[in-house]
Structures are given as structure tokens and as C-alpha cells.
Amino acid sequence: MASSSHPYASLTNPEIKYDVFLSFGGEDTRESFTSHLYSALSRETVETFIDDDLRRGDEISQSLLDAIEASSISIIIFSERYASSRWCLDELLKILECKKEYAQIVVPVFYRVDPSHVRKQTGNFGDSFLKLGERFPDKMQSWRNALTEAADLSGFDSRVVSPESALIEEIVNAILKRLDDTFHRENEDLVGVRLPMKEIESLLRTGSTNVYKLGIWGIGGIGKTTIAGAIFNKISRHFSGSYFARNVREAEETCRLGDLRQQLLSTLLNDGNVKNFLNTDLNFQSRRLTRKKVLIVFDDVDHPRQIKILVGRLDLFASGSRIIITTRDRQVLANCGVDEVYQMEELVDDDALRLFSRHAFGGDHPHESHTELACKTIKYARGVPLALEVLGRYLYGKTREVWENAKSKWETAPPKGIQDALKISYDGLDDKEQNIFLDIACFFIDEDRDTATKFLDDCEFFATSGIDVLVDKHLITISVLNKIEMHDLLRAMGREIVRQESTNDPGKRSRLWHHKEVYKILSENRGTEAIQGISLDMSKVKDINLHPNTFTKMPNLRILKFYSSMNEENKCKMSYFQGPGFTEVRYLHWHGYPLKLLPSNIHPEKLVLLEMPHSNIEQLFDSVQDYGKLNQIITAAFNFFSKTPTPSLTQHLNNLVILNLSGCKNLQSLPARIHLKLLKELDLSGCSKLKRLPEISPGNITTMHLDGTALEELPSSIECLSKLSHLGLADCKSLKSLPSGLCKLKSLDVLIIDGCSNLQRLPEELGNLEALDILHAIGTSITEVPPSIVRLKTVRGIYFGRNKGLSLPITFSVDGLQNLRDLNLNDCGIMGLPESLGLLSSVTKLHLEGNNFERLPESIIQLSNLERLFIRYCERLQSLPKLPCNLLSLDAHHCTALESLPDLFPSSDESYLRTLYLSDNFKLDRNEIRGIVKGALQKIQLLATARLKEAREKVCR
């Protein structure tokens, strides 16, 4: 979206201030026709420029020329004495120049004068013109050409339409229509606004007579002002008064809020005598305002008091009024009592590339030599219009070398224009909220919200409320999976704030994350008390030999995270710790920790997160009593526990939320019962010697990963886990059955039992899992599917592949499996499919590969949503029935008994087939295949084009 001061502004147009410019001969029409036309336009809230200067000289003023340029439409009122004024004729020259340069609309009105007299400069009109020409002979030809050109334009003739009131009404209606058309045409210069405008107009409920208040919310530079301005210009003429209050936050910061209030009231009341009374009381002027149907946009508001100062209460306006507030802070909208909030989203890739190209290349597309660089740049900007414009303007006309260099620079610090715009929201936070933001920007992106909150609360940052503030200010978002997310530009902004703490010495910054800087500080033992957090991807550095007192120099260290994105061995070498270096550490993650014991100087009662994957730890602490407040995550692998944990382990972890012992291959058993009431996630995957799961008390567990264990059965208490939503049992090769109580889990939506090769049956009442979304049962020994499966109304994917001898004694019903999208029955040796298969009306993918049936049921044609059918290696299949016309892909590779095909292309309008695989079908007639492929050729070519486009989009992403 363009971010100029007017939403219609293109790269070349001047700023548009007026809808209409009136050009007229003063002596002829000022007090009559022109004044009536001006009043009629004003009543329709058409912003009209009229020159009230009665004393004109020979030279047209610059302000008048500027007004012509700043208008969308010029109306030229040709009267008998129009051509007697050099002023009027020079106005005409400028108007036609704007028509050529900026596509300005020009509408002639022939008021009591014959259009042919204007065109040919004859009659009384011509006499006046010739008389003026005696004084200015050098201008005559240009004026003649202009008069002829203007008179040839479509316009209005007062001799044809009468009385004058009817003529004025017809002109005004035409102008309104042209303005609407102009809006749509000029709107094409704005990138990515069509859908947001449509959605916002719908939210504004223009047909409703109530006062309606809409908030537009998003990060700085996302285009809130632009979209609000576009909406304002489109609908403002439908209100008796309208005003766009720009930069409200800035007006308050510069003590101009009183001036803005005076301008707002003066404009809406059409009263230049409104005085500037800066107070919060509803005075006489604002009481007058409440009687009018108005449209007001309050742009960039960061506190509700600003609205109160400007207009008082928003609910006092006349029926049909509309109020739009743009802000970076959603809480402001809640405090102002808006009826609806519209969240501005980033531009999609195509629109982002187009907007960037306009500023970087002067057109809608990048130069061919710079396409790859342009795609990388828009990936960096992440769809933020301001960033795209700033980057485009900076790179305009630059060489590839400059582009590459600039891209490397931006990875550490965003351009100043972007930094300044985004930092406004950060500056509005208190010190606790700023610390939360910086910790997230440096360490906690993509972390679980609950995990991060517990850590930040323990740092006394009051994160429970602080994170909500960051969400309201659009500085972070929380995903549907409860993960903390942050826009890349906001992350870069936050990290630049930290870098500015000490631009030349990273050791004096509060947070460190860049591997080169961390490596230098650690390897040279240059830590300082300023450092609060360190995060190092060890796969990006060589081995580091740590001095024993390395962390003693960092007494305020709260976060230490040595991780490996490549899962490499530990690269931090040391023999022992010295001094009180870990007294404030609350988050300790050390991939491949080299010692057998944790540092003796660590304070376990302060630990919130402890992760030690692929480490050599044999014992956590000398005394189990020291577990104290270890209340979040224990992650371990290999030799984390060398023997069965004692009951006292869980006894002292009352606040544990996630227990992760994945990869503990020596772990053989757990305490008889687990009493962790706050536990949400239990991960024992890869504990290959664990044969028994203890009884688990009812609580908050939502996720259990038991994949790859030696479990033979599940405890009966599992039916009490009412919040359990994900149960993973993949590759539990000793598991023989599932308890019937499993079917009582009303929240279970994912059940994974792939690779449970000894599991022979499913619970009979499987259909009672009313929330089940995914059922994965590939590679088991299940031979029968319980009939109750048809009651799974929420399930979207069922996967029974590689279950040899599977039979389907199922009669599907119209209301059964109504949301099933993906059905996988590959390599099950199925001899026959039920005729009721066609009742699975929602299925889009049907996997039937490697089975033994000789035919498909005729009812398959009823699968109206089926897009992909996989039947390869069905070596007994002899023929195909007619297939659904919406089918996009048919894979019948190596169906060696297939002798004939249905008419797959009855007509070009009835089939959408794009891909067809028929290789190694030796009994098919080759001419028949060639005929089918010939019929599909155009559609296959369309697919290739779509794939090329998809490939280009992947490059940009």
C-alpha cells in the first residue's frame, strides 16, 4: 500500500486535495450559475475549489496553479466573456496540461454559449477572444488550440438542459459518478487494498442507522492510514460532515491537539469562527456536532484521552455516523468502545513484489537481472508496505553489489526509516514490558507462551499481563498452538535496540545471540555484569575452551542456551566451574553438557527451565531436596537417568508443566504413580526399555509422547485424562491392545499407533471419540475395523496402510464420517470395497494402492469432492468405472490387468483432470492411451504453467 499523505497518490501525481476545481469567468457567472453549482456540490460533500479573489491581474497565481494540479476533476464553465480573460485562458492551459500529465478529468459546461463558437472562436465569444489577442498575440495560438480541444470534450449545454436547477442537478450527479469511477481507477495504483477495503466496508454497515465505531489495528507501516484514507475518500460524500484527523498521537506529543480539535470542529460544522477551547467538557461547538451525521477518522491514536479531548464521547453523534480509529494498540480500541476491530495483514507475495518494484524499478515488475535479489528483499520485508517502499527507494538505481551489501547489513540492523516507525510502539511500553519484548526478540520466538511466561514471571517482569500488552500493541502474536510469534522486522528492531546499548563492545550488552560475537566473548573470557542472556548455535562455531571463571564474570546471567541446529556434539570444552557464576540462572539449556554434575554454584530453587539433551549427566544434584522450584522442563537423552527415578523425584516437582525424558534409553521404570497436577506434556519417546507406564492422577495433561517405548499396555487410569488431546504410540512394538477406557477421552483429537506391529485390534467403541481428528494406524496387525468407526463425525484423516488382510465389513451411511477428507488403505490386501464407498462425500484423497480388488464400486462417481485417486500396483484391477468429473489426478501406474478405461474426457467442460499415470499397463490399447493423452494435453499444459508459477513463488518465499 502506498504511504503518501493521500491514498490516491501515485509515483508521479501531486497530492490530491480537491475533488473539483471550478474555472469560470467572474463577471458572467460568479453570483449566479457558478455560485449555485458550488453550493450544490458542497451539499454533496464534494470538496470543491472556487477562486474568491475578485481582483485579478494578468498573471495567474502559483497558488491557483497548485490548486488545479491538486484536483481530481476540473469543470470549465464557458460563458460569453470567458475568453476575454487571460486569467481564465491560462487556467484552461494548465487544466489541459494536467489532463495530459495526470489523466485529470475535464468537464466543459457551455453556459448560454454555442459549443461551436467556443470550438471555432466565433460569434460574441470569438469577438471577446480576438480583442484579448490584440494584447497578447504570442499566446493566441496556444489559447486557440486549448479552446478547440476543450470544446471537443463531452460536457453540458445549458441550451439543451433547462431550467438551470435541472442542469445543476445533472452536472452534480455526473460528477459524483465520475468521482466514484475515479476512485476505482485511482485505487488501482494502491497495491493490495481491494480485499481489505471490501472487508472494511462490510464491517462499517453503511446501511445501518446506528452510530458505528470501527478500529483498524496493526503494526507501524502496515498501511492503516492508507486504507483508512481510501475508505474515507470513497464514502465521505455520503455524510453531512467528514474529517480525517491525521497523526493524533504526534499532535498530542507536539502540543497541537487543541489546533487539531479546532480544525476538526471548523470543518465538520463548516464554521470558521470555532474557537480553540482545549478541555474535556462538551462545549457548544461539539454539541452542535452531535446533531450531524458525520464520518471521522482518528488516525494513529495511542490513548483514549485523545479522542475525549477532540470530540468528547463517541456515542453522542447523530444516527448513521461512522467513526474509524487507527492504532497500534488494540487496548485503545477496547477503551474507546469500538464495535469491531479490523486487523491489518501483511501484503501477499505478489502484491509485495509489485509495490517494491514500483519503488525499486519504477514499474510493476523487477528487472530480469534483479529478480532473485528482489525476491530476497521482499522476503526480508515480510509484506510490510512501509518497509517495501523504504527498501525500494534505497535500492533504486543501485548496482547488484550494493544490493548484496545492503541485504547483509539489514540482517543486523534494519534501515533507519523502518526502525524509527516500528520503535514507536516499543517506546510506549514500561520498563518491565520492554524487558519482556527484548527477551522474546532475542530468545523466545516460537517458544510456548506458558513456558516463556513462567520464566519471565520468575524474573519479576510480570509477564502474565505484560505479554497481553505486547499482543495488544501487535508487537507479538500467539499462534493457535500457543507459540509466541514476532514479525521479522520487529525482531530486528528489538535486536537493534540491544545492539545500541554498546555498538562497539558486545560484552557490555544485555543480551547476546550472534554466534560470532558470542564466540569472541566466551573464547576470550570477556564477559561482563551487563550480560543477562546468551544464546549460541554451536553448529556455527568451532570448539570453545571455556575458562573456569567464564560465568563468574556474568553475575546477572539469567539465560544460557547452548544449542545445536545440526544436532552436533558439544563444542564447549571445560574441566570445572569456578566461582558463583550461575546464581541468577533460570533457563539453562546445554546441548552435550560435558560434565557429569551440574555446577555446584547453581541455585536449583531459581531454575525454571533445565534442558540437557545429549549430555553426560549422571546426577542432577547431590540431594533430591535441591529440586525445590524446578518447575518447568527437564529434557534429557541417553544417560540422563542411569537408574529408575526415586518417588521423591516427582514429589519435589510439584510445579512441573512439561516432563521430557525422551531418549533416556536406560530408563526402565517410573514411580508407581505420577502426582504432577500441573503437568501438561509427558514425553517418554525413545525410552526403549520402559515397559510400564505408572498410574496417572487426573490433571491437565494434554499431550503424551510414548513412541518407541517397550510398553505392553496402557494403564486403566488413562480414561481419567479428560484434557488429553494427543496420544502418540508409534513403534510401540510390544503393545498388544488398547484399553476400552481410551474411548472415554472426549478431548482426544490425534491418535497415532503407526508401527505397533503386535497391535491386532482397536477398541469396539472407537466411534465414541467425538473429537478425533486424525487416526494413524499404518503398519499394525489390525485386520478388522470396528463398525463404530462410522460415528467419527469430526475425523478428517484415517490411515490404515500396510495392515495386511484388513477387511472392511462396513456399511457407510450418509451422515457417517461426514468430515473425512483423506482415506488411506494402501497395501492392505483388500479383496473388495463396499458399494457404500460413494457415501463418503467429503473425501478428496483416496489411497488404494497395492490392493487385490478386481473392480472399483460404481458408486465412486458419487464422490463429488474427490480430487486424487491412487490405485497403482492394483495388479488384479481389470477395469475402471466412470470417475467423478472433479478428479484432478489419477495414478493407475502398473495396474497390469487393466484392459479398458472409461471415457475420462466426455467433454472439455466436464473434466478437470490434470495428471494421468498409465505406465506399465501392458493390456491397455496404446492408441486408446494416445487418444486420452491428446485430449488431456491442454489441461496438462495448464498444470505445467501453474507449477512454474508455484516454483517462482517458492523462490520468493
Steps between C-alpha positions, in 0.01 A plus 500: 500500500623844423580709805478850355287761670209430266388146425463569127851631452701310242870531434450808278171662597501804728319482832125506438319756718183578304239294323407784264661820371260763358629713212265786405475859379425705811294778350266259317416230754658557843183622670262275308561165336846435644397580856198269474714218357758545777230481767349188345837327490574599859169358618612166360829539695697532179819687593490787248754774437355837396713811457342782703761760400301774323807705415692312237811619324640377173719226649341187646620437855711199595248402769232473233724283282565278802127470567441383143770235535353386832152434357351179364251673266493844339168653393540776240197731481519656153295820499487778240783701659714206616754558217536869589711406804865406467466354848226259388688395187820432695293295743375306198858433383593367842187286521573334165861450603380313810265299284798386295748454784280357775189381314294768673132493401379815318128581469394801287171681571378728221299764686287699257760463229510282189766222531596559134577866579742382767649237271554742208529824701210667312195710592506722809727246670748536211481881506606507865782261423630703206495817705714332769733372229590853399674536837663158504564390140770250605245300703226485239587169336540305826169644625325414170622141522387474861150635430458262208620202704276582798192562286541155343464334840170354616319750721174685576311760296265738684297540182420128503430444872273743678409650741835577662409299811458189282832572328679537835344178629613314188854639529526406869375145438751459219782632718410260780507210258831613352647532848391147583651380172813702575528336837489153351747591227743681728461222753682278254816695586470373855636153547312240701205716607212337316428222749559707817273776370227252418525348847509837678203635303306192605595556864391866484140392436423808294132405482460513878368818664687444826823678588768247413862504616769296322861449605782427253789335683851395399873562531662820381538526123240232424273743312234596754502869400496415131199269520313739731567784257378296206179411683457863609527632147261240367213548745545851645260666257217299650526691829400855587846555648830314481852545634824302493695576819854400410779411743302544822783356711751740350261792546486432873877453526558839333224678698285549188198301613307823560571620147391164361176525699432846361560380143276198551208704637544778244493253211212288622287801597609700195564785741825695492417676828547193721731593786772282644372384839733224612307321773319176555156656542244477223471867398248662269694425178530128572131487603418639156715222355290228666201607287676418172550172320878496476794288392815548707831318473727530803839392370779354717335524842697361794281605794121539538544843663592637157156412366335648809687829456414522131129419502391385845293182488476294182146381569345849481511542122192501282357178361692358204834649607815293452819525706824335390801479734841376386743391768790271585343413836189280509432598862439859384218371280352305789510810722335708227219245472532422130246260355746306287878470456656441159854362514725609215695215346827500306493512121506167320814427297362612162384836636820545701711443189289745300521775765873451546557501123323833462750663733809300404446480122231754416257233379290207616769237439868464588767511234582150384859527626379591850206261543672271750630794704156660497342179631754483783429861591123457518554190712693721742224766499236234578217686329526828696426781248716760675798265496445418132490869409803594712706213363385564143591869512837421654588243233365696202770523234759315711733225373470133593801539727326775698187284525697205638690719746183671621325166553787382725484824698124475553540156659654671804320835495193612300515830305440805719163588346364156588664495844355839595147407389494171688669628816209732581305207644801385705549849644144487634579200726605519863840360604365154591316468169809616311705228668240240406507621140880490479518152658248373245675670207834347600406161648133397508358520148308176425509401869189387683325795659450325834865402517621852420251654742623288789859596432427872457277507807783346700720787377241733659391646166128429567469320168147370550368851437802628308465249218136608457623859460746394228221312322271805518774718352554242224863458604447124531230252405399170658445215256219246524763264644569753779839592354640854523555647156652831394533671163856481368524879480391536863757241603767694311380823663525346848846360437615836367385662825724256686789563260472872566571435869865470398571519128872425528521254791247212495614397846324805642162412352222333696427223253722310252382275218734547200736204486809702403456743788421225751800296386735796538377588848510142630827395339673818624326490839369857458163470671365785715229556759285662228430164336162351594456245225706297250374282216751318279444265208808282544472360149618839371825518698811293566592355837506740796720439803324666791699640790375380841403854603333593168157526659628659821542817294129489416325516840172620344471217247139379487499303174767266366414303190763293316309316230581334169280537194700217336480276809878493521706403801586749772760758397533677835793334678574549868625303800324669791315815614643761732318769697131591536433535129150349482327658798235678286459241224137398447523352150782254437512311170830334419511255210770244574588637843852360560498440877328232707355737757335839470704792637507495879439875506170476314189589703243231418225688681527769229503266204192516281624315193771237487584326173802274461459298175781263398689566822720296734312587818471212744342690787326836517579605854656346806167509682154449358383772740674750275238450232297765679349722231607308193163567341510484127696268273744218551625388164754223483643235273713189521645483853292771665371242745712192555241329716135524599414848636403484864148597609647810661585629153138569413422594858717811471391604153151615591505788254626302204308575182701304245687180583724401211719194544520417132793288392576364846586154369599365840176603670312181592220616728336796669346538847177308549292818477555845352343782706603804296179701496637777275657264249386580144743300288662163565770394255654156544565434133810296428511348849540161337526301827192649663243218524242648731332836539396585856150594603448871430283719719234714327641838406584728211693267269430587137784319323664161549790384283565131567640412157772239483455371855469136606149546644282191484184675616371837621384553859127500560528847654551646154122533470515771770713735288209711383722765338723260306495605132810331353604140564808374316576125511689456172741206482393355835564153364413323826158664529231236452178687572346831593277529808129547441515800733693682230168563327390719792753773410269774376791734414718255306548628146823325392563127548822360348568127513712460185750215515335325797557169326348284778184706534223284357183690577348837578245558778148416391365838612761701305213705359449662841810717446286795404793744459730270299658679203783267391527120533838359396516120502751414226705182529307329781348151513141624503282288272155633581372854524235536773160601355476788745762686296220643286394711799823706487336814368801728563777280359673644191772241442499119541818311413492117500781432252708180518250309715507170310172313483294801604131454435239771480169350612370854515179642364565870468207734558410845377566663838806287588859625465355819359827698539739232374739651244784248474456121504810280473458126444830436317650149496232341715429209261133603483298258282195721458374848583146564630247641255419766757842660441325773299335630816833645623409822325772717659800287402752687284784242504449126470807274533434144383845397375623141507165331573341185351155615386397440138267795472411831659139551610285691251403734784844663484358747249294644789818626673445849366792647699753235402809666351769230518461124451798269553461141374849410376623144544142372524604210276161324495302809401347433158294812426401838631149635545410857407686734731396829663536797264687704765787252508834679454743209517473129420798275573439157343866411450578126475142378504610211279156337461326822398345445156278804443438852618182702533443806288708730721440805282133505398531873428742779579256646751436184698850395607770676698758221472854637501728202557461146374746214564448187290854362453561121515139413416580242236142396412381853419468591136778747416283693255238540770764642736624740233146618442449566870829685535422706192171601652669595825792684342363850553424429865846350557652813352295712740638295787856558383436875493357490851802306622738755349315774682511300823876454458550874459296564813716254694811694397343817639404329823 
